Amino acid sequence: MLLPSAEYFSGEKALTRVTKNEQLQAWFKNIADQISALEYTDATIAGRKIVQLAQALDEVQEFHQLESNLQVRAFLAETKTFLSNMIRNVNVKVNETFNFFVYSMLVCRRRSL
């Protein structure tokens, strides 16, 4: 019983009792590929896609009863936080970025005078 814990602290193996599930493995790989392939040229489309991906993570957690595995729950929570941050970043419009840049330049110029 303690052998898996000893192997975990060797730094060479993960502490897990998850049985292999090729369907879930492929599903998570597909989600990761979709996140990597996001295009940020249109903030609305990217934001909607990110929301759909976050909802898909919630659904897979409920459907496959993954909430009983603490490691998977932590991973999914971290991923959803990451997706929420992506939505916030996507919603920064080009105009707002330009306005911030101009304001920053004015402040720097004023301080140098």
Secondary structure, 3 states (H helix, E strand, C coil): CCHHHHHHHCCCCCCCCCCCCHHHHHHHHHHHHHHHCCCCCCHHHHHHHHHHHHHHHHHHHHHCCHHHCHHHHHHHHHHHHHHHHHHHHHCCCHHHHHHHHHHHHHHHHHHHC
